[in-house]
Amino acid sequence: MSEETTGTGLTDTVAGSTDFKILLQNQPLKIPKVGEVVRGRVFALDRGMVHLDVLGLTTGVVRGRELFAEAHEYAGLKVGDEVEATVVELENENGEMELSFRSAGYRKAWDEARRQQASGATVKARVLGANKGGLMIQLAALPAFMPVSQLSPEHYPRVAGGDKNKILERLRELIGSEIEVKVIDANEAEEKLIVSERAVWEESQRAVLESYQVGNVVEGEITALTPFGAFVRFGNGLEGLVHISEIAWQRIDHPRDVLTIGQTVKAQIIQLDRAKIYLSIKRTVEDPWKRVKDRYSVGEKVRGKVVKIEPFGLMIALDPEIHGLAHISELSDSPISNLGSQFAVGEEREFEIVSLEPAEHRLGLKLAGIKGKSGRRPRPPAAPSEPAPALAESAAAPAATAPAPAATPSVDSADTASTPVASVI
């Protein structure tokens, strides 16, 4: 920028009789438009205004809210500094280009957010608020949002039953804290800026995860129990999920039935999905169903304890590892309207094993002393026998009148269905 085209000489020219619009028309340089960002050099600071030499063509001014909204960032400006500003008006009442630091800063912040997304940079942000879906974040000059799913394991709110009010309470505990995040979506047009703390954690754990493989057995501590499973912390800050179906070989209703927080357990890694680790506790011990036929057989009478009452039948524990199902149709020879009125959890009864399927982890039972479904099913008619020789030889003998067939006994619709049996998984 030449000395002749800067400073007060240009100011005097513009302030004089020369019309600014005519001056711009005569310049070969690209003329800025409203909304564009331009660079300028500070040549005067007075009365809450910043005066800039813009493009060596005219002077611009930043004042009012366009200055004070960004005062914290531009408080140290001095004559000679180069800054960026957004064109608000080509010519104001004083013949100057009206500029804004506020708009330029906003656009600059979005440019930086997009750069951070593209580079995968880790940046610091402050938690401003929380709602049931996640956290409101201040990222530099921009508001951002972090969904609950993007929190690191350390901050993820594990709440029994998924109670949203309790989740919100946990999230509010983070307000005011500073956390490290990555930008995962920067959409200026929709003013959508999404950040992730989990992505930072995943990157930090990548090298650690590479030392583990599917099939490895690890030892860790139970850190949380939820209706869908248990969380186990192991190694150097790693945490994995044991789904409820991978906790025990027998059927359980909730992980707390067999596990407690703080308990040390062994678990096998069954899946590694980036930083998501899935574990199995039951696979670290032999499947008891492999030897179930060595302990039980169809037709055998056994003692069993009622562990759960379902509308369709009773879940029965024959021992700590093997559970079976006594279907409602196998508990009485007459209809039962309410199993709870005739059986109680914890009660022991004698049963008979009616089916045994080790591969499917299924064992069917009926209450001892009743006919059950198999006993109530009508038998197929017997095949006709050969006529007796005496009758065959006596043509004159009157034909025997066959007795009328007995009425087929009625069978409940529940009896015609196949008997469901216990499924551990």
C-alpha positions in Angstrom: 0.0 0.0 0.0 1.7 3.3 -1.1 2.1 6.3 1.1 0.1 8.4 -1.4 -3.0 6.2 -1.1 -3.1 5.9 2.7 -3.6 8.0 5.8 -5.1 11.4 6.1 -4.5 12.4 2.6 -7.1 9.9 1.4 -9.3 11.0 4.2 -9.2 14.6 3.1 -9.9 13.5 -0.5 -13.0 11.5 0.5 -14.2 14.1 2.9 -13.9 16.7 0.1 -16.0 17.2 -2.9 -15.0 14.0 -4.7 -18.0 11.6 -4.6 -17.0 8.2 -3.1 -19.1 6.2 -5.4 -17.5 7.9 -8.5 -14.1 7.3 -7.0 -14.8 3.6 -6.6 -16.1 3.4 -10.2 -12.8 4.8 -11.5 -10.7 2.2 -9.6 -9.6 -1.0 -11.3 -9.7 -2.8 -7.9 -12.5 -5.1 -6.9 -15.2 -3.1 -5.1 -16.4 -4.7 -1.9 -20.1 -5.5 -1.4 -22.2 -5.2 1.6 -21.6 -8.4 3.7 -18.1 -9.0 2.5 -15.1 -9.1 4.8 -12.4 -6.5 4.0 -9.0 -5.8 5.5 -8.0 -2.3 6.8 -5.3 -0.5 8.7 -6.2 1.5 11.8 -5.3 5.1 11.4 -7.3 6.7 14.2 -8.9 5.8 17.5 -11.2 8.4 19.0 -14.5 8.8 20.9 -15.4 5.1 20.9 -14.8 4.7 17.1 -12.1 2.9 15.1 -11.2 4.5 11.8 -9.7 2.3 9.1 -8.0 2.8 5.8 -9.8 0.3 3.5 -8.0 -1.0 0.4 -6.2 2.3 0.0 -9.4 3.6 -1.5 -11.6 5.0 1.3 -11.9 5.2 5.0 -14.2 3.1 7.1 -15.5 3.3 10.6 -16.5 0.8 13.3 -18.7 2.2 16.0 -21.6 1.5 18.2 -22.7 -2.1 18.8 -20.6 -3.2 15.9 -17.6 -2.3 18.0 -18.6 -2.8 21.5 -20.1 -6.3 21.0 -16.5 -7.4 20.3 -14.7 -4.9 22.6 -13.0 -7.7 24.6 -11.2 -8.9 21.4 -10.3 -5.5 20.0 -9.5 -3.7 23.3 -5.8 -3.6 22.5 -6.0 -2.1 19.0 -3.5 0.7 18.2 -2.8 2.8 15.1 -1.1 0.8 12.4 -2.8 -2.5 13.3 -4.4 -4.5 10.4 -7.8 -6.0 11.1 -10.7 -7.5 9.3 -14.2 -6.1 9.3 -17.5 -6.7 7.5 -19.0 -4.1 5.2 -22.4 -2.9 6.6 -22.9 0.1 4.3 -20.8 1.4 1.4 -21.2 5.0 2.4 -22.7 6.4 5.6 -23.8 10.0 6.4 -20.2 11.1 6.8 -19.1 9.5 3.5 -17.3 6.7 5.2 -17.7 2.9 4.7 -19.7 1.6 7.6 -18.0 -1.5 9.0 -18.6 -4.2 11.7 -16.1 -6.1 13.8 -19.1 -8.2 15.1 -20.0 -9.7 11.8 -16.5 -10.2 10.8 -15.7 -12.0 14.0 -18.8 -14.2 13.6 -17.7 -15.3 10.1 -14.2 -15.7 11.2 -15.4 -18.0 14.1 -17.3 -20.2 11.6 -14.3 -20.4 9.3 -12.2 -21.5 12.3 -14.9 -24.1 13.3 -14.9 -25.6 9.8 -11.1 -25.7 9.9 -11.2 -27.5 13.2 -13.7 -30.1 11.9 -11.5 -30.7 8.8 -8.3 -31.1 10.8 -9.8 -33.0 13.7 -8.2 -30.6 16.2 -8.9 -30.8 19.9 -10.2 -27.5 21.3 -11.2 -26.3 24.8 -14.8 -25.3 25.4 -17.0 -24.3 28.3 -20.3 -25.8 29.4 -22.9 -23.1 29.6 -26.1 -25.1 30.2 -27.8 -28.5 29.9 -31.1 -30.0 28.8 -32.4 -33.5 28.6 -30.7 -34.0 25.2 -27.2 -32.8 26.1 -25.0 -29.8 26.9 -24.9 -26.2 25.6 -21.3 -25.3 24.9 -19.4 -22.0 24.3 -16.8 -22.7 21.6 -14.8 -19.5 21.1 -17.4 -16.9 19.9 -20.0 -19.5 18.9 -22.7 -21.4 20.7 -22.4 -25.2 20.2 -24.3 -28.3 21.3 -23.0 -31.7 22.5 -25.6 -34.6 22.6 -25.5 -36.9 25.5 -24.2 -39.7 23.3 -21.1 -37.6 22.6 -20.0 -37.3 26.2 -16.9 -39.3 27.3 -17.4 -42.4 29.5 -16.3 -40.3 32.5 -19.1 -37.8 32.1 -21.8 -40.0 30.5 -24.8 -40.1 32.9 -25.6 -43.7 33.6 -29.1 -43.6 35.3 -31.1 -46.7 36.2 -34.2 -46.9 34.0 -33.1 -44.0 31.8 -34.9 -41.5 34.0 -34.6 -38.2 32.0 -34.9 -36.0 35.1 -32.0 -37.8 36.8 -30.0 -37.6 33.6 -30.6 -33.8 33.5 -29.4 -33.6 37.1 -26.1 -35.3 36.2 -25.6 -33.1 33.2 -26.2 -29.9 35.2 -23.3 -30.9 37.4 -21.0 -30.1 34.4 -22.2 -26.5 34.0 -19.2 -24.1 34.3 -16.6 -26.7 33.6 -14.1 -26.6 30.8 -13.8 -29.7 28.6 -11.9 -30.7 25.5 -13.9 -31.4 22.4 -13.7 -32.0 18.7 -16.0 -30.3 16.1 -18.0 -33.0 14.3 -20.5 -30.8 12.4 -20.1 -27.1 11.5 -23.0 -25.9 9.3 -23.1 -22.1 9.2 -26.2 -22.0 7.0 -28.2 -23.9 9.6 -26.3 -22.4 12.5 -25.6 -25.9 13.7 -22.4 -26.5 15.5 -22.0 -30.0 17.1 -19.1 -31.0 19.2 -18.0 -34.3 20.8 -16.0 -35.0 24.0 -16.2 -38.7 23.2 -14.2 -38.3 20.0 -11.3 -36.8 22.0 -11.5 -39.8 24.4 -11.6 -42.3 21.5 -8.5 -40.8 20.0 -6.6 -40.9 23.3 -7.6 -44.5 23.7 -6.8 -45.7 20.2 -3.3 -46.7 21.0 -4.4 -48.5 24.1 -7.1 -50.3 22.2 -4.7 -51.6 19.7 -3.1 -53.7 22.4 -6.3 -55.7 22.8 -8.0 -58.2 20.5 -11.3 -60.0 20.3 -11.0 -63.1 22.5 -8.8 -61.5 25.2 -9.9 -62.1 28.8 -9.6 -59.0 31.0 -10.1 -58.4 34.7 -12.0 -55.3 35.8 -14.4 -53.6 38.2 -18.2 -53.3 37.8 -18.8 -49.5 37.6 -22.5 -49.3 36.8 -25.6 -51.6 36.4 -28.4 -50.8 34.1 -31.5 -52.8 32.9 -29.6 -53.6 29.6 -26.3 -54.6 31.1 -23.2 -53.8 33.2 -20.2 -51.6 32.6 -16.8 -52.9 33.5 -13.7 -50.7 33.8 -10.4 -52.4 33.0 -6.9 -51.6 31.9 -5.8 -48.0 31.6 -9.1 -46.3 31.9 -10.9 -48.5 29.4 -14.6 -49.4 29.9 -16.7 -52.0 28.2 -20.4 -53.0 28.2 -21.5 -56.5 29.2 -25.0 -56.9 27.7 -27.5 -58.6 30.1 -27.5 -61.7 27.8 -23.7 -62.0 28.2 -23.7 -61.9 32.0 -24.8 -65.4 32.9 -25.8 -68.6 31.2 -29.1 -68.7 33.1 -31.9 -66.2 32.5 -31.7 -63.1 34.7 -34.1 -60.1 34.9 -31.5 -57.5 35.9 -27.7 -57.5 36.2 -28.1 -56.7 39.9 -29.5 -60.2 40.3 -25.9 -61.6 40.0 -23.6 -58.6 40.1 -22.8 -55.6 42.4 -21.0 -52.3 41.8 -17.4 -52.5 42.8 -17.2 -56.3 42.2 -14.2 -57.6 40.4 -15.0 -59.8 37.4 -13.3 -61.5 34.5 -14.7 -60.9 31.0 -13.9 -61.8 27.5 -13.7 -59.2 24.7 -16.2 -60.2 22.1 -16.3 -57.0 19.9 -14.2 -53.9 19.4 -16.0 -51.2 17.5 -13.6 -48.2 17.5 -13.7 -47.2 21.2 -16.8 -49.2 21.9 -15.9 -52.4 23.7 -18.3 -55.2 24.2 -17.6 -57.9 26.8 -18.9 -61.2 28.0 -18.7 -62.6 31.5 -20.5 -65.9 30.9 -18.0 -66.9 28.2 -15.2 -67.0 30.7 -16.8 -70.1 32.3 -17.9 -73.4 30.7 -21.5 -73.5 29.4 -23.3 -75.7 31.9 -25.9 -76.7 29.2 -23.2 -78.7 27.5 -23.4 -81.2 30.3 -27.0 -80.8 31.2 -27.9 -84.3 29.9 -25.4 -85.8 32.4 -27.4 -84.2 35.2 -31.0 -84.4 34.0 -33.2 -86.5 31.6 -36.7 -86.3 30.1 -39.2 -88.0 32.4 -37.1 -87.4 35.5 -38.8 -85.9 38.6 -36.9 -83.0 40.2 -37.3 -80.4 42.9 -37.3 -76.9 41.6 -37.7 -73.4 43.0 -40.0 -70.8 41.5 -37.9 -67.8 40.6 -40.4 -65.8 38.5 -44.1 -65.9 37.7 -45.0 -64.9 34.2 -48.5 -64.8 32.6 -47.6 -67.8 30.5 -45.9 -69.9 33.2 -43.3 -70.3 35.9 -39.5 -69.9 35.6 -38.0 -72.7 37.7 -34.4 -73.0 39.0 -33.3 -76.6 39.2 -29.9 -75.5 40.4 -27.9 -72.2 40.3 -27.0 -72.7 36.6 -30.0 -74.5 35.0 -33.4 -72.9 34.8 -36.5 -74.2 33.0 -40.0 -73.2 32.2 -43.2 -74.8 33.4 -45.9 -73.6 31.0 -49.3 -72.7 32.5 -50.8 -75.6 30.6 -48.4 -78.0 32.5 -49.3 -76.8 35.9 -52.9 -78.0 36.3 -55.4 -80.2 34.6 -58.0 -77.5 34.9 -57.7 -73.9 33.7 -55.7 -71.4 35.9 -56.8 -67.8 35.8 -54.1 -66.5 38.2 -50.8 -68.3 38.7 -49.9 -65.9 41.6 -52.8 -67.3 43.6 -51.4 -70.8 43.5 -47.7 -70.4 43.3 -45.2 -68.0 45.0 -41.7 -66.9 44.2 -39.2 -68.9 46.3 -41.6 -71.8 46.7 -40.2 -75.3 46.0 -42.3 -77.9 44.1 -41.7 -81.3 42.5 -41.7 -81.2 38.7 -41.2 -83.6 35.8 -38.9 -82.8 32.9 -40.9 -83.0 29.7 -38.3 -81.6 27.2 -34.6 -81.0 27.1 -32.8 -79.0 24.3 -29.2 -78.2 25.4 -28.2 -76.4 22.2 -31.1 -73.9 22.7 -30.6 -73.7 26.5 -34.2 -74.9 26.9 -35.7 -77.2 29.5 -39.5 -77.8 29.8 -41.2 -78.9 33.0 -44.6 -79.9 34.2 -45.9 -80.1 37.8 -45.6 -83.6 39.1 -48.8 -85.5 39.5 -50.8 -83.9 36.7 -51.4 -85.3 33.2 -50.1 -82.1 31.5 -50.5 -81.4 27.8 -49.2 -84.8 26.6 -51.6 -86.6 28.8 -54.6 -84.6 27.7 -54.0 -84.9 23.9 -56.5 -87.3 22.3 -54.8 -90.5 21.0 -55.2 -91.4 17.3 -57.7 -94.3 16.6 -56.2 -97.8 16.6 -55.8 -99.5 13.2 -58.6 -102.1 12.5 -57.7 -105.7 13.4 -58.2 -108.8 11.2 -61.6 -110.4 11.6 -61.7 -113.5 13.9 -61.7 -116.8 11.9 -65.0 -117.9 13.4 -66.8 -114.8 12.1 -65.1 -115.1 8.7 -66.4 -118.6 8.3 -69.9 -117.9 9.4 -71.6 -116.0 6.6 -74.9 -116.4 8.2 -73.8 -114.7 11.4 -75.3 -111.3 11.8 -72.9 -108.4 11.3 -71.6 -107.0 14.5 -72.8 -103.5 15.2 -69.8 -101.2 16.0 -70.2 -99.1 19.1 -70.6 -95.4 18.6 -67.3 -93.6 18.9 -66.8 -91.8 22.2 -67.0 -88.0 22.1 -63.7 -86.4 21.7 -62.8 -84.5 24.8 -62.5 -80.7 24.4 -59.0 -79.3 24.5 -58.2 -75.7 25.5 -56.7 -73.5 22.9 -53.7 -73.1 25.2 -53.2 -76.8 25.1 -53.0 -77.0 21.3 -50.1 -74.6 21.2 -46.6 -75.9 21.4 -45.1 -75.6 24.9 -42.7 -72.7 25.2 -39.6 -73.5 27.2 -37.0 -71.5 29.0 -34.6 -69.6 26.9 -31.5 -68.4 28.8 -30.4 -66.0 26.1 
